Amino acid sequence: MKNLRTCYAAILLFALLFTSASLSAQTELQQKLSKISAITETKPLESTEFSEKYVTYFTQPLDHRHPEKGSFSQRVIVSHVGFDRPTVLVTEGYGAAYALTPKYREELSKLLNANMIFVEYRYFLESTPQPKDWQYLTAESSADDLHAVTTALKGIYPGKWIATGISKGGQTCMLYRTFYPDDVDISVPYVAPLCYAAEDGRHEPFLRKVSTAENRKKIEDFQLEVLKRKATLLPRFEKYCEEKGLKFRAPIEEIYDYSVLEYSFALWQWGTPISKIPAVTASDDEIFAHLLDISNPDYFIADSPTASFFVQAARELGYYGYDIKPFKKYLSIKSSKDYLHRLMLPDELKDMPFDKTLGRKITKFLKENDPKMIFIYGQNDPWTAAGVTWLKGKKNIHVFVEPDGSHRARINTLPEAQKQEAISLINKWLQE
């Protein structure tokens, strides 16, 4: 018995020493993260940009108003500079995989030498609940997720917080400020649309006026040429889709037509130089390769990796339509109306109605309030048609539009005077 007690005491002492050694081996940040009850796992990541970087997994309710309905694990990346530094919250609209790379650093975090918290959007990649119940994929729930993460991490980073996101992440940044106006000190949404319908209606007129008449004609001539060559290019198109294993909810000829309709939006969105467009006399090889490069049919596949985005676009975030008039003579489709529902949504949601509540709520918030926000847009980006460029006369809200810019518009791509103005504003706000 005495030997057993001695053995037990030795084991207990070893356990205490081991626990103590483990704690002392942890960095201060790791110890702080381990005290957040919602975090179930923390793994170190390599980084050339931060002194410490971790991927963590937060337990989030499916419905923050009704936690009893279940939970899921949300991937959150914590990148550390210092406890006394500002913190940039990246309100990603999609998956977080690219942010895991050692070299990744968001623009504002780099400009300000700030910590970076990167939140993967619910229903994307590792943050997808199982089973996938679509009713919990709402804008408000995504704002609730961000609020929970921010609240938990403010105990670690008590300084100023800046929320920022790009495209759908910019939308998320905007709606997060609307639902939780006091969570962050500054918001910087990049190229963020505020759409009012599943087919908003402002993008098509925008594309009829963007840039110059000469440039628009070159684009339309190319689209018409692809349609005129349908007899020779469609078999090649079908073979390409088969080889890539692309499956669709519509006949292949319709997908061909939609790829042509999407072409002008995609070209302007990503800022492809007009000089890259082949002449109408170019070979079939050149014409076909360029079409695939700009408007690949994988955008229209059934069960897309970005299906969660299309669900939200149809439900409340909004999207764009197509102007088929210039091409009607050559199209197999009579109308492009409701293409989002027909081609991109899961079958069980194809009749889902659009809810205008979110767009109205954000618009009302921005009109009636004046939070510290900087919006960045590209002049030629079709998404700018639904941007908040109408926000004028505010003291704190500032809208910058990069001349001839695309969906790649950032603070660093602005003309020097605008760039310095934006940076000065942020630095001033950080001191207040």
N, C-alpha and C positions, 0 to 999 in steps of 0.2 A: 504493500500500500504506500509505504514511504517513497519507494522508487517511482511509483506511478505519479505521486504528487510532484516529485522533483522533475520528472519528465514533462508533466503538464505545465509546470511553471516555466520550464525552459522553452517549451513550444510557444507559450503566451508571450514570453520576452522576445523570442525571435520574431513573432508576428508583429509586435509593437515596433521593434527596431526596423523591420521590413517596411511597415506602413510609414514610419517616420522618414526612412530613406527615400521612399517613393515620393512623398510629399516634398522633401527637400530637393529632389531631382526635377520636380516640376517647376516651370517658370511661374512668375507671379500671375501672368495672364492665364495659364492653364489652371492654376488654383482658383482663380476667380470664375472661370468658365465652369469648373466642376461644381461650383456652388449654385448654379442656375438649375433649378429642378426640372425645367422643361427640356433641357439638353440631355439626350440619352447617350450620345456618343460624340467624341472629339478625336479627330485624327490630324496629325501634323502634315503640312504640305510644304514642298520646296518653293522658295521664292527668291528671285533676284532683286525684287523691289521692296520687300518688307523684312523687318527683323524677325517677325514670326508670322506664320500663316497656318490656319486650321480650317478644316471642313467639319462643321458640327451638324447635328440633326436635332431639330426642335420638334417636340410633340405639340401638334396644333389640333384644336377641335375642328371637325368638319363644319360645324355651325357654332360660331362663338357665342351665340345667344342660347344655344341648347347643347352644352358639352356632352350630355348623355347620349347624343346621337352618334358618337364615335369620334375617332381621331385619326390622324395620319402623320407621317414623319416628313418634315420640310427641311431641305438642305440649305444651310446658311454658311457662307464662307466668311471667316473673320481674319482680316489682314491688319497687322499691328505696326504702328510707328511709335506711338507713345501715349500714355494715359492722359497727358496734358495737351494732346493735339486735337484739332477738330475731327469729326467723324463724318465720312461720306457714306450714305446709305444708298446702295444701288438697287432700285426698284425694278429689277429685271422682269420683262413681260413673258419670258419663255424659260428655257432651261439654263442651268448654270455651268454646264460642262466646260465651256471655253474659259471660264474664270478660274479654273483649277490649275491652269498652266503657270509655270514659274515666272514667266515674263509679264503676265497680265497685270495691268494697272489702269483703272478708269481715269479719264482726263482730269477731273477735278481733284481726285486724290493726289495725282502727280503735281498739279499746279500748286496745291496748298500744302503738300507734304502731310496729308491727313490719313488717319486710319480709314479702312474701307470695310464695310459690312455689305455683303452681296447676298441677296435673298432670291432663291429660285422660286418662280411662280407656282402656285398650287396647280396640280394636274399636268405638270411637265416633268419629264425624265424621272429622277429619283423622288420627286415630291408628288407623286401620283397616288392617290388613295386607292385601295383595293377592297371591295370591288369599285369600279369607276362609276359612281352615282353622279350624273351630270347636274343634279339639282343644287349641289354645293359649289359649283363653279360659277361664282358671281363676283362682280367688282367689289361689292361691299365686303365679302369674305376675304378677298385679297388685301383690302385695306386693314381688316381686322388682324390678318396674319402679320402685316408689317408693324402694326401697333404693338402686338405682343412681343415681337422681336426687339423693337426699339425700346420698349419699356424694360425688358430684361437686361439689355446691354447698356442702358444709360447708367446703371450702377457701376459699370466698368469704365465707361467713357462719359464723364459728366460735362464735357465741353460743348461747344456748338455743334449742331447736327445739320447736315445738308443732304437732302434727298435728291436723287437724280436718276434718270432713265432715258433710254433711247427708243423711239418708235412706240411699240406697245408698252415698253417700259416707261416711256414718257407719258403715255396715257395713265399708266399706273401711278406715276409720280404726281400727276395732276389730281387724280381721284383720291389718292391718299391724303393730299393736302385738304381736299374738300371734306372728307369724312373725319379727319383728325387734324384740324388746322393748327394745333399747338404742339404737335409731336416733334416737328423739326423747325429750325430757325429760318432756313432758306430752302427753296426748291428750284431745281434747274432741269426742266423737261426739255429734251432734245427732240425735234421733228415730231411733236406729239399732236395727232389729230384729235378733234372733238367732233365726232360724227353724230348725226341725228336720225339715221335710218340704216337699215341693212344695205340699201343702195341710196346713199346720201343725196346724190344729185348734183353736187358742186364740182365733182372731179372731171366729169365729161366736158362742161364748158371751160374749165381751166385748161384742159389739154387742147382745146380749140384755139386758145390764145397764147399759150406758153411760147417763150423764145421768139423766133422770127417766122414769118410766113414761109420763107425758103426752107428753114429747118423742118417745119411741120410737114411741108410737101414731100420732102425727101423720105420722111418716116412713113407717111401715108402711101407713097408710091411703092415703098418696099413691101408694106403689108398687102397692097393690091397685087404685087408681083407674086408673092407667096401663094395667094389665093388663085391667081391665074394659072399657076404651075401645079395646082392640086393634083391633076391627073398623074403627073410624074413624081411628085414629092410625097403624096399620101402613102403609097406603098412603102417608101423608105421610112416615113414617119411611123407607120404601123410596125415595121420590122424593128426599128429602134426601141419602141415601147415594149415589144415582146422580149427583146434581148435584155432589157433593163428590168423586166418583170413588173412593169407598171400596169396596174389595174384601175379601171375607171367605172364610174356609174352612168356613163353615156357612151354611145357609139364612137368609134375612133375618129370618124370624120368630124363629129361635133367637137371633140377635143382638139383636133387640128385647127378648127375655126376659132375656138376660144384661145388657143395659143397665139394666134394672129391678133385677136382683139386685145389680149393682154400685153402685146409687144410694146406699144407706145407708152403705156403706164410704166412698165418695167424699165424701159430705156431711160426715161426721164427720172424715174425714182433713183436709179443708181448712178446717174450722171455719165452714161456712156457717151463718148464723143460722137457727134454726128458723122465725123469723118470715117468712123468704123463701119458705117452702113455700106454694104456692097451696092454697086450700081445695079440697076434693073437688068442690065445686059450681062451680069456676072453668071458664072456657071451654077448649075444645080448644087454642086458641092459647096460652093461659097455661100449661096443663099440659105441652104439647109443648115450649115454649120453655124451661121450667124443667128438664125432663128432659135436654134437650140441654146446658143450661148446666152441670149437675152431673155427668151421666154420659153423655158423648158417645160414640156408637158408634165413633169413630175409635180408641178404646182397643183395640178388638178386631180391627183390620184385619190382613190377611195382609201379611207383609213390612214390619212396622212399623219406623219409625226407631229404636225402642227394642228391636228384636228381640234385640240382644246381651244386654240385661238379662233378657229372658224366658228366654233360653238358660241364663244363669247361675242364675236363680231355679229352673228345673227341674233343673239339674245339681247345685247345692250350696248356693245362698244361701237357697232356700226361698221360700214364698209363702203365700197364703191361699185358703180355699175359700168356698163360699156355703151358706147355710142356705135350702133351697128349700121347707121344710115349710109356712110360712104362705101360700105362693103356688101350691102344687102344682096346685090346681084350675084355674088359668088358664094354666099353662105348657105350651109345646109340647115342652119337654125333660123327660125322665123322671128324669135325674140330671145334676148339674153336675160330677161327678167327672171328673178329668183334663182339665178345660176348658183349662187352660194349654197342655198338650201339643197338644190338638186344634185350638185356635183361634190360638195365638200363636207356636208354634215352627215353624222351617223344616221342610219335609216330611221331610227326611232325618234329623231329630232327634226326630220325634214319639214314638218309643218309648224315648227316653233315660231310664235309671233315675236316681233321686235317690241321691246319695252323702252319707251322714250324717257323714263324717269331719270336715269343716270345722266344723260346729256343735259336735261333741264336742270338737274341739281348742280352739276359742275358749272354750267353757264350762270346760274343765279349766284353761286358762291363767288365767282370771279368778278361779276358785275357789282355785287354789293360789298365786297371786301377788297382789301389791298395788301395781301401778304407779300413778303419779300420773295419774289419769283422772277426768274429770268427764263424766257422762252427763246429757243434757237430754232430757226427754220431755214430751208434752202429755197431760193426763189423759184427754181424750176421743178422742185419736188411736187408731184401731184398731191401728196398728202397735205401740202400747205394750203390747198383749196379748203380743207376743213380745219385749218389751224386757227389759233385765237389771235390772228393779226388785227382783228377789230378792237382789241383791248387798247384803248388810248387814254391819255390824260390821267394816268395813275402815277402816284409818287413812287411806289415800290415795285409794281409789276412793270417789267421791261421786256419788249419783244424785239429781237434782232433777226434780220433776214439776210442771209449770205447772198450777195448778187450772183446770179447764175448758179447758185448752189443746189445740191441734190439732197437726198436722204442722208448723205454722209456729213451734213453740216454740223460743225462743232464750234466751240469757242475758239479753238486754235485755227479754224479755217476762215474765220471772219476777217474782213479787212482790218488792218492793224489798229486803226482808231476805235472801231467797234470792239475789237478784242480787248484792248486796254480798258475801255469803258466798262465792259462786263466784269473783267478781273478786279478793277478798282471798286466796283459796286459790292462784289462779294467780300473783298478784304475789309471794306468799310463796315459792312453788316456784321462781319465776324468780330469786330472790335466793339460793337454796340452792346 
